[in-house]
Amino acid sequence: MRKRTQSAAENPAQCNCLALRQAARRVTQFYESRLAPLGLTSSQYSIIARLNRLGPLTINEIAEALVMDRTTTGRAIRPLERDGLVRIGSVEDARKRVVNLTAAGRRRADEARTAWQQAQAEFERAFGADAAASLRAMMSEVVKTVPEAGAA
């Protein structure tokens, strides 16, 4: 009797979500180990780097740009506010809260950029620069093509 082989769609060991999450956790741990001396998580670095490049943004704009849940984004911002790296204020529509990078936040973003650049270079030496570029392109395509939660 021949054993039936399972397709990737039937085999939990071939779960796309699990594979992506495992890789994401490994890469996040790697980058965060380089950012930890600066007191930042990778999400927090992404937030202050974006604010440093683009200027003030609403929490919703940050969440959308980083493909994060608004609540998770808010939780990542709280320690930045506590540490004086960002200031949250309201705009004319009091329902919208705008996140501004402070002078201390700009300095920390500049310091963290160096740690991030070193992590980037180290990652690319280990994984390969061409493979890393392909990975970024594939992940960008995933973000573009996989429907958002709740999307019909």
N, C-alpha and C positions, 0 to 999 in steps of 0.2 A: 504494500500500500504506500502510495506516494504522499508525503507530507505537504500540505498546502502552505505556500509561502504567503505571508501577509504583505499587503501593499503598505506604503508609507502612511497612507491615510488610516490604516487599521492597526498599525503598530505603535504603541505608546513610546517605545524606545526611539522612534523616529519623529517625535513631536517637535514641530518647528518652534513652537512657543518655548518649550523647555530649552532647546538648543540656543535660541536667541537670549533667553534670560540667563543661562549659565555663562555665555560669552559676555553678556553685558555686566554681570556681577564681577567676573574676573577683571575686565577692563576697568570698571569703576573702582574696584579695590586697588588696582595698579595706579591709576591717576590720583586717587585720594591719598595714597601713601606719600605721593610727592607734594600734595597740597596741604596735608595735615600740619606741617610745621608753621603754616600761615593761618591755621585755624579755619580752613575752608573745606567744605565738601565739594565734590565735582559739580553738583547742582548749583551751589552758591557761587562757585567760580563762574559758571556759565551765566548766571544772572548778573554779577557785577561786570563781567567782561562785555556783555551785551549793553548794559547801561553805559559803560565807559565809551563804547563805540557810537551808540545811537542817542544817548541822552535819556531824559525821563520817559518812562513807559508806565502804562497801567498794569496792574497785576494780571488782568486778563490778557493783555498783549504779550507779557512775558510768558505766561502759561502757554499761550497758543504758539509762540515762536519756539519754545523749548519742548513742545509736545508733552506738556505736563498737565495734570489735573490742577484746577485753580486752587483747591484746598492744599494740595501738596506744595504748590508754589508759595502760598501764603506761609506755610510752616517753614519753608526754606528761607524765606525773607525775614521772619521774626528775629533769628539770631543776628542777622546782618544789621537790623535796626537796633537791637540791643547793644551791639558792639560799635555803634556809631558809624557804620559803613554806608548805610542808606537812611533816607528820611522819607516817610510816607506822608503824603498830604492829599488833600481833596482838591478837585478842580471845580469849576463853576457848577457842574452837575455833582452835587455832594455824594451821589451814589458811586462815583468813580474815584478810586484811590490811585494816586500816581506815586511811583517809586522814583526817588531822586538819589543819585550817588553823591555822597558827601566828599569833601577833600580827602578825608581819611580813607574813604572807599576807593577813590581814584588812585591813591598811593598803594593800597592793598592790591588793587587790580593790576597795577604795573608790576609789583613784586610777584604776584601770582602768575603773571604772564610768563615770567622767566622760568618758574617751576613747571608750568604747563608746557612750554617749549622744550624743556629738557625731557619731560615725560613723552611728548610727541616723538622726539628724536629717538629715545630709547625704545619706544614701542615699534617704530619703523625699522630700527636695527634688528630687533628680535623677530618681527613678523614679515618684514620686507616692505620697502617703500611702495613697490608696485602693487603688492597684495593689499597693503593698507589703503591705497587709492581705490582699488577695486572694491574693497569692503565698504568704504564710505559711499561709493556710488551705489552699491547694492542696498545699503541701509537707507539711503536717500530715496531710492525707488520703493522700498518697503513703506516708508512714511507716506509717499505720494499715492500708492496704489491700494494699500490695505484700508478698508473703510474704518472710519472712526466708530467707536463704541456708540451704539444707539442710532447710527446712521442706517437709513433704509436702503 
